[in-house]
Amino acid sequence: MRTLHKSLIAAAVLFAVAYGGAAVLPQTRVPDTVTNVDLNNEELIKQGAYIARTADCVACHTSPNGAEYAGGLAMETPVGAIYSTNITPDKETGIGNYSLAQFIGAVKHGVRGDGQALYPAMPYPSYAIMPDEDLTALYAYFMADVKPVKQQNADSTIPPVLNWRWPMAWWQLVFAPERDFVPDPNADEEINRGAYLVEGPGHCSACHTPRGIAYQELALKLSDGDEFLSGAVIDGWRAKSLRGEARGLASWSQEELEQFLSTGRTDKVAAFGAMADVIQHSTQYFTPEDISSMAKYLKNLPPVKGRETGMPAKTDTTTGDLLNGNYTSRGALLYTEHCTSCHRADGKGVERIFPALDGNSAIFANNAQSVIQITLEGGKMPGTPADRMAFTMPAFNHLSDWDLAEVINFIRNSWTNQAPEVRAVDIAKIRHFVSGKAPHINATGDQHE
């Protein structure tokens, strides 16, 4: 897979070279009405602070234990690591010398202040629909309220030639067009607000939409096709389908979605992996109205054509077997030894403390990568004011690949769950990624939620 990606990116570079040297980067359009920014306007700065939360800027531009917005967070790609940049208003190492036009050019068009193209690790294809007035408020917040931090940006580990930036202009021309948000005339104002937040600043598509061979999102909005928010695998995690199908959001109510986005938990599930960071830094700060709008929009998304909208009925025989000491498989024995103290014999867990395993759409997803990864490396719930404690799941990487396959298959097919089985070799691949931090990005996504 890594060799394939390197070949594709190398081919893209050769294509750019063959067709004419440095390409013309998109031009930034800044309306006259927003060229002057009052950096003393407290309301404007407050608005910008909220927009920064909706766009989740802090999560990517803050390294573990680092200063907020000072950059340095490593983001793996198939050909090396890219490090997020310093976006504090420091004039030497940050964006303190950016004009408003340069700021909008970077956020919406992927063009740095010096005219160089940004890698698409920055979700500017999504940010493209954000109005310039909102970006003016965001600019005021960064320039007037964010603490300047002097921290040099780290170079990527992408090898020479492949790390050239100018060919990215061709990528942007094809895959990151200028566009505006187009409300659905048949939807109400609340659903359209949710659509804007999901499609634009929330950049949900960046993780939940499959990518093509050039690492482009296969759909940027619902009208682009069934790929939009249909689920994908990125950086070893499966970002679930957000469509209305059985292994997507069909089993979720709007109220549960609102609870999840606000607190990182419901009575049944808890956020983990990259989604825990999204809730920790972003969605927990949304207004109740915006949370409701997002949840309502997501619950109104249709299922992907051809995917099942309901799960076949299945009688729970697992609970009785476990309570009676009838261990029908090695997986059942391992579950009893390592899992029942938290997740219980009935697989129901403890509300808002230990997630349920029975009926949890993350568990019975066709693609088991997230289940494997969190079992191997553990995870921690996001902390929000809604719950007094954030609980941590321990890592079980001391178990063999074969034992992990046994217990994961038991969990994915017990109680009322029904899912394809995983193999020891699947565990080994994820273990290698987790331990070696090797790039493991499925560019074409996963179409089998």
C-alpha positions as CSV (number, residue, x, y, z in Angstrom):
1,M,0.0,0.0,0.0
2,R,2.8,2.4,0.9
3,T,4.6,1.6,-2.4
4,L,1.4,2.2,-4.3
5,H,0.9,5.6,-2.7
6,K,4.5,6.7,-3.4
7,S,4.1,5.7,-7.0
8,L,0.8,7.7,-7.4
9,I,2.3,10.8,-5.8
10,A,5.5,10.5,-7.9
11,A,3.3,10.2,-11.0
12,A,1.4,13.4,-9.9
13,V,4.7,15.2,-9.5
14,L,5.9,14.1,-13.0
15,F,2.5,15.2,-14.4
16,A,2.9,18.6,-12.9
17,V,6.4,19.0,-14.2
18,A,5.4,17.9,-17.7
19,Y,2.6,20.4,-17.8
20,G,4.5,23.6,-17.4
21,G,6.4,24.4,-14.2
22,A,5.1,26.5,-11.4
23,A,1.3,26.6,-11.7
24,V,-0.8,29.6,-10.9
25,L,-2.2,29.4,-7.4
26,P,-5.8,30.4,-6.7
27,Q,-6.4,34.1,-6.2
28,T,-7.8,35.3,-2.9
29,R,-10.9,37.4,-3.2
30,V,-11.5,39.7,-0.2
31,P,-14.6,41.8,-0.4
32,D,-14.1,45.5,0.3
33,T,-16.5,45.3,3.2
34,V,-14.1,43.1,5.2
35,T,-10.7,44.5,4.4
36,N,-10.5,46.6,7.5
37,V,-10.4,44.6,10.7
38,D,-11.0,46.3,14.1
39,L,-8.8,44.3,16.5
40,N,-10.3,46.0,19.4
41,N,-13.8,44.9,18.7
42,E,-14.6,42.5,21.5
43,E,-17.7,41.1,19.9
44,L,-15.8,40.4,16.7
45,I,-13.1,38.6,18.7
46,K,-15.6,36.6,20.6
47,Q,-17.3,35.6,17.4
48,G,-13.9,34.5,16.0
49,A,-13.1,32.5,19.1
50,Y,-16.4,30.5,18.6
51,I,-15.6,30.0,14.9
52,A,-12.2,28.6,15.9
53,R,-14.0,26.0,18.0
54,T,-16.3,25.1,15.2
55,A,-13.3,24.7,12.9
56,D,-11.4,22.7,15.5
57,C,-8.2,24.7,14.9
58,V,-6.6,23.9,18.2
59,A,-6.7,20.1,17.8
60,C,-4.4,20.0,14.8
61,H,-2.2,23.0,15.6
62,T,-1.3,22.0,19.2
63,S,1.2,19.2,19.9
64,P,0.9,17.0,23.0
65,N,1.8,19.1,26.1
66,G,2.6,22.0,23.7
67,A,1.4,25.6,23.7
68,E,-2.0,26.2,22.0
69,Y,-1.8,26.9,18.3
70,A,2.0,26.7,18.3
71,G,1.9,23.7,15.9
72,G,4.2,20.7,15.9
73,L,1.6,17.9,15.8
74,A,2.8,15.1,13.5
75,M,0.3,13.9,10.9
76,E,1.3,10.8,9.1
77,T,0.9,10.5,5.3
78,P,1.8,7.5,3.1
79,V,5.2,9.1,2.3
80,G,6.2,10.7,5.6
81,A,5.1,13.0,8.4
82,I,3.7,16.5,8.1
83,Y,3.9,18.8,11.1
84,S,1.2,21.3,11.8
85,T,2.4,24.9,11.7
86,N,2.5,27.7,14.3
87,I,-0.6,29.8,13.9
88,T,-0.1,32.1,16.9
89,P,0.4,35.8,16.1
90,D,4.2,35.6,16.7
91,K,5.7,37.7,13.9
92,E,8.8,35.6,13.4
93,T,7.6,32.0,13.6
94,G,3.8,32.3,13.4
95,I,1.2,34.3,11.4
96,G,1.7,37.7,13.1
97,N,2.7,39.3,9.7
98,Y,-0.3,37.9,7.8
99,S,-2.7,40.3,6.2
100,L,-6.4,39.5,6.2
101,A,-6.1,38.6,2.5
102,Q,-3.2,36.2,3.2
103,F,-5.1,34.7,6.1
104,I,-8.2,34.0,4.0
105,G,-5.9,32.7,1.2
106,A,-4.4,30.1,3.6
107,V,-7.7,29.0,5.2
108,K,-9.9,28.9,2.2
109,H,-7.5,28.3,-0.7
110,G,-4.6,26.5,0.8
111,V,-2.1,29.2,-0.1
112,R,0.5,30.3,2.5
113,G,1.5,33.9,3.0
114,D,4.6,33.4,0.8
115,G,2.4,32.1,-2.0
116,Q,3.4,28.4,-1.6
117,A,0.7,25.8,-1.6
118,L,-0.3,24.1,1.7
119,Y,-0.6,20.3,1.8
120,P,-4.2,19.0,2.0
121,A,-3.6,17.9,5.6
122,M,-5.1,21.4,6.1
123,P,-8.8,20.9,5.3
124,Y,-9.2,23.9,3.1
125,P,-11.4,22.0,0.6
126,S,-14.0,22.1,3.4
127,Y,-13.2,25.6,4.7
128,A,-13.7,26.9,1.2
129,I,-17.4,27.4,1.9
130,M,-16.8,29.6,5.0
131,P,-17.9,33.2,4.4
132,D,-15.2,35.8,4.4
133,E,-17.0,37.7,7.2
134,D,-16.5,34.7,9.5
135,L,-12.9,34.4,8.5
136,T,-12.5,38.1,9.3
137,A,-13.7,37.4,12.9
138,L,-11.4,34.4,13.0
139,Y,-8.5,36.6,12.0
140,A,-9.4,39.1,14.7
141,Y,-9.4,36.4,17.3
142,F,-6.0,35.0,16.3
143,M,-4.3,38.4,16.0
144,A,-5.8,40.0,19.1
145,D,-6.6,37.2,21.6
146,V,-4.2,34.3,21.0
147,K,-1.0,34.4,22.9
148,P,2.1,34.7,20.6
149,V,4.5,31.7,20.9
150,K,7.9,31.7,19.4
151,Q,8.3,28.2,18.0
152,Q,9.9,27.3,14.7
153,N,7.9,25.1,12.3
154,A,9.2,21.6,11.8
155,D,10.1,20.4,8.3
156,S,8.2,17.4,7.0
157,T,9.8,14.0,6.7
158,I,8.6,13.6,3.1
159,P,11.6,12.9,0.9
160,P,12.9,15.3,-1.8
161,V,10.9,15.7,-5.0
162,L,7.8,14.3,-3.3
163,N,7.9,17.2,-0.8
164,W,7.8,19.9,-3.6
165,R,4.9,22.2,-2.9
166,W,4.4,23.9,-6.3
167,P,2.8,20.8,-7.9
168,M,0.1,21.0,-5.2
169,A,-1.3,23.9,-7.1
170,W,-2.4,21.4,-9.8
171,W,-4.0,19.3,-7.1
172,Q,-5.9,22.3,-5.7
173,L,-7.1,23.2,-9.2
174,V,-8.6,19.8,-9.7
175,F,-9.7,18.8,-6.2
176,A,-10.1,22.0,-4.1
177,P,-12.3,24.3,-6.2
178,E,-13.6,27.6,-5.1
179,R,-17.1,27.1,-3.9
180,D,-19.9,28.5,-1.7
181,F,-22.3,26.8,0.6
182,V,-25.6,26.1,-1.2
183,P,-28.6,25.6,1.2
184,D,-31.1,22.9,0.3
185,P,-34.3,24.8,-0.7
186,N,-36.3,21.8,0.5
187,A,-34.8,21.8,4.0
188,D,-35.6,24.0,7.0
189,E,-33.1,26.6,8.4
190,E,-32.0,24.3,11.2
191,I,-31.0,21.5,8.8
192,N,-29.2,23.9,6.5
193,R,-27.2,25.3,9.5
194,G,-26.3,21.7,10.4
195,A,-25.3,21.0,6.8
196,Y,-23.0,24.1,6.8
197,L,-21.3,23.1,10.0
198,V,-20.8,19.5,8.9
199,E,-19.7,20.4,5.3
200,G,-17.6,23.5,6.2
201,P,-15.9,24.4,9.5
202,G,-16.6,21.0,11.1
203,H,-14.8,19.4,8.1
204,C,-16.4,16.0,9.0
205,S,-15.8,14.8,5.4
206,A,-12.1,15.0,5.9
207,C,-12.3,11.8,8.0
208,H,-15.7,10.3,7.2
209,T,-15.5,10.4,3.4
210,P,-13.4,7.9,1.3
211,R,-10.4,9.4,-0.6
212,G,-9.2,8.6,-4.1
213,I,-5.8,7.7,-5.5
214,A,-4.6,11.3,-5.3
215,Y,-5.8,11.5,-1.6
216,Q,-8.7,13.7,-2.6
217,E,-12.1,13.4,-0.9
218,L,-14.4,11.6,-3.3
219,A,-17.3,13.9,-2.3
220,L,-17.4,17.3,-0.6
221,K,-21.2,17.5,-0.2
222,L,-24.2,15.3,-0.4
223,S,-25.0,16.2,-4.0
224,D,-21.6,14.9,-5.1
225,G,-22.7,11.3,-4.6
226,D,-23.0,8.4,-2.2
227,E,-19.4,8.6,-1.1
228,F,-20.1,11.7,1.1
229,L,-19.8,10.7,4.8
230,S,-20.1,7.1,3.8
231,G,-17.2,6.0,6.1
232,A,-13.4,5.7,5.6
233,V,-10.3,4.4,7.2
234,I,-7.6,7.0,8.0
235,D,-4.5,6.7,10.1
236,G,-5.5,3.3,11.3
237,W,-9.0,4.3,12.5
238,R,-12.3,3.6,10.9
239,A,-14.3,6.8,10.7
240,K,-17.8,5.4,10.7
241,S,-20.5,6.0,8.1
242,L,-22.6,9.0,9.1
243,R,-25.4,7.9,6.8
244,G,-28.8,6.4,7.7
245,E,-27.9,2.8,7.5
246,A,-27.7,-0.1,9.9
247,R,-24.0,0.1,10.5
248,G,-24.0,3.9,10.3
249,L,-26.4,6.1,12.2
250,A,-29.7,4.2,11.8
251,S,-29.5,2.9,15.4
252,W,-28.8,6.4,16.8
253,S,-31.6,8.8,17.8
254,Q,-31.2,12.5,17.3
255,E,-31.0,12.9,21.1
256,E,-28.2,10.4,21.3
257,L,-26.3,12.3,18.6
258,E,-26.7,15.5,20.5
259,Q,-25.5,13.9,23.7
260,F,-22.5,12.4,21.9
261,L,-21.4,15.6,20.2
262,S,-21.8,17.6,23.4
263,T,-20.3,15.2,25.9
264,G,-18.5,12.4,24.1
265,R,-20.9,9.8,25.5
266,T,-24.4,8.4,25.5
267,D,-25.8,5.7,27.7
268,K,-24.4,3.2,25.3
269,V,-21.2,4.5,23.6
270,A,-18.2,6.7,24.2
271,A,-15.9,8.6,21.8
272,F,-12.5,7.2,21.2
273,G,-9.5,7.8,18.9
274,A,-9.6,11.0,16.8
275,M,-13.3,11.6,17.6
276,A,-12.4,12.0,21.3
277,D,-10.1,14.9,20.3
278,V,-12.9,16.5,18.2
279,I,-15.2,16.5,21.1
280,Q,-12.5,17.5,23.6
281,H,-11.4,20.6,21.6
282,S,-14.4,21.4,19.5
283,T,-18.0,20.2,19.6
284,Q,-18.4,20.3,23.4
285,Y,-18.2,24.1,23.0
286,F,-20.9,24.4,20.4
287,T,-24.1,26.1,21.3
288,P,-27.1,23.8,22.0
289,E,-28.7,25.2,18.8
290,D,-25.7,24.3,16.6
291,I,-25.5,20.8,18.2
292,S,-29.1,20.3,17.5
293,S,-28.7,21.5,13.9
294,M,-25.8,19.1,13.2
295,A,-27.6,16.1,14.8
296,K,-30.8,16.9,12.9
297,Y,-28.9,17.2,9.6
298,L,-27.0,13.9,10.1
299,K,-30.1,12.0,11.0
300,N,-31.7,13.2,7.8
301,L,-28.9,11.8,5.6
302,P,-30.1,8.9,3.4
303,P,-28.4,5.5,3.5
304,V,-25.9,4.7,0.9
305,K,-27.5,2.8,-2.0
306,G,-27.3,-0.9,-1.5
307,R,-26.4,-0.9,2.2
308,E,-28.7,-2.6,4.7
309,T,-30.9,-0.3,6.7
310,G,-31.6,-2.7,9.5
311,M,-30.0,-5.7,11.2
312,P,-31.5,-9.1,11.2
313,A,-33.1,-10.2,14.5
314,K,-30.9,-12.3,16.7
315,T,-31.6,-13.9,20.1
316,D,-29.1,-13.2,22.9
317,T,-27.8,-16.6,24.2
318,T,-24.4,-15.1,25.2
319,T,-25.5,-13.6,28.5
320,G,-26.9,-16.9,29.8
321,D,-23.8,-18.9,28.7
322,L,-21.4,-16.5,30.5
323,L,-23.4,-16.3,33.7
324,N,-23.6,-20.1,33.8
325,G,-19.9,-20.5,33.1
326,N,-20.6,-22.1,29.8
327,Y,-17.6,-20.8,27.8
328,T,-18.3,-21.9,24.3
329,S,-15.1,-20.6,22.8
330,R,-11.6,-19.3,23.7
331,G,-13.0,-15.9,23.0
332,A,-15.6,-16.3,25.6
333,L,-13.0,-17.4,28.2
334,L,-10.8,-14.4,27.3
335,Y,-13.8,-12.0,27.5
336,T,-14.6,-13.3,31.0
337,E,-11.0,-12.9,32.1
338,H,-10.4,-9.4,30.7
339,C,-13.6,-7.7,29.9
340,T,-16.6,-8.6,32.1
341,S,-15.6,-6.5,35.0
342,C,-16.3,-3.3,33.0
343,H,-18.5,-4.4,30.1
344,R,-20.6,-7.0,32.1
345,A,-21.7,-10.4,31.1
346,D,-24.7,-9.0,29.2
347,G,-22.4,-6.7,27.1
348,K,-24.4,-3.6,28.3
349,G,-21.6,-2.0,30.2
350,V,-22.5,0.8,32.7
351,E,-24.3,3.9,31.5
352,R,-21.9,6.8,30.7
353,I,-19.0,5.0,32.4
354,F,-18.2,1.8,30.5
355,P,-19.5,1.6,26.9
356,A,-21.9,-1.1,25.9
357,L,-20.5,-3.7,23.5
358,D,-23.9,-5.2,22.5
359,G,-25.7,-3.1,19.9
360,N,-22.8,-0.6,19.6
361,S,-22.4,0.3,15.9
362,A,-18.7,0.8,16.4
363,I,-18.4,-2.9,17.4
364,F,-20.4,-4.5,14.7
365,A,-19.1,-2.4,11.8
366,N,-18.0,-4.5,8.8
367,N,-14.6,-2.9,9.1
368,A,-13.0,-3.7,12.4
369,Q,-9.9,-1.5,12.3
370,S,-11.0,0.8,15.1
371,V,-12.1,-2.1,17.3
372,I,-8.7,-3.7,16.8
373,Q,-6.8,-0.5,17.4
374,I,-8.5,0.6,20.6
375,T,-8.1,-3.0,22.0
376,L,-4.4,-2.9,21.2
377,E,-3.6,0.6,22.5
378,G,-6.5,1.5,24.7
379,G,-8.0,5.0,24.9
380,K,-9.4,7.7,27.0
381,M,-12.8,9.4,26.9
382,P,-12.9,13.2,26.4
383,G,-13.4,15.2,29.5
384,T,-16.5,17.5,29.6
385,P,-18.5,19.2,32.3
386,A,-21.3,16.8,31.7
387,D,-19.5,13.9,33.5
388,R,-17.4,14.1,36.6
389,M,-14.7,11.6,35.4
390,A,-13.2,10.6,32.1
391,F,-12.4,6.9,32.1
392,T,-9.5,5.1,30.4
393,M,-9.5,1.8,28.6
394,P,-6.3,-0.1,29.2
395,A,-4.2,-1.5,26.3
396,F,-4.4,-5.3,25.7
397,N,-1.3,-5.4,23.4
398,H,0.2,-8.1,25.7
399,L,-2.2,-10.6,24.2
400,S,-1.2,-12.5,21.1
401,D,-2.6,-11.7,17.7
402,W,-4.5,-15.0,17.8
403,D,-6.0,-14.4,21.3
404,L,-7.0,-10.8,20.3
405,A,-8.7,-12.2,17.1
406,E,-10.6,-14.7,19.3
407,V,-11.9,-12.2,21.8
408,I,-12.7,-9.5,19.2
409,N,-14.6,-12.0,17.1
410,F,-16.5,-13.1,20.2
411,I,-17.5,-9.5,21.0
412,R,-18.5,-8.7,17.4
413,N,-20.7,-11.8,17.1
414,S,-22.2,-12.2,20.6
415,W,-25.4,-11.0,22.2
416,T,-27.3,-9.4,19.3
417,N,-24.2,-8.3,17.3
418,Q,-23.4,-9.6,13.8
419,A,-20.2,-8.8,12.0
420,P,-17.5,-10.4,9.8
421,E,-14.8,-12.1,11.6
422,V,-11.2,-10.8,11.8
423,R,-8.0,-12.8,11.4
424,A,-4.8,-12.8,13.4
425,V,-3.1,-11.3,10.4
426,D,-5.4,-8.3,10.6
427,I,-4.4,-7.8,14.3
428,A,-0.7,-8.1,13.3
429,K,-1.1,-5.3,10.7
430,I,-2.7,-2.9,13.1
431,R,-0.2,-3.8,15.8
432,H,2.7,-3.0,13.4
433,F,1.1,0.4,12.7
434,V,0.5,1.2,16.4
435,S,4.0,0.2,17.5
436,G,5.9,1.5,14.5
437,K,3.8,4.6,13.6
438,A,4.0,3.4,10.1
439,P,1.7,5.3,7.7
440,H,-1.5,3.2,7.3
441,I,-4.0,5.3,5.3
442,N,-6.5,3.6,3.1
443,A,-6.8,6.3,0.4
444,T,-9.8,4.7,-1.2
445,G,-11.6,4.4,2.1
446,D,-13.8,1.6,3.0
447,Q,-17.1,1.1,1.2
448,H,-18.3,-1.7,3.4
449,E,-19.6,-0.2,6.6
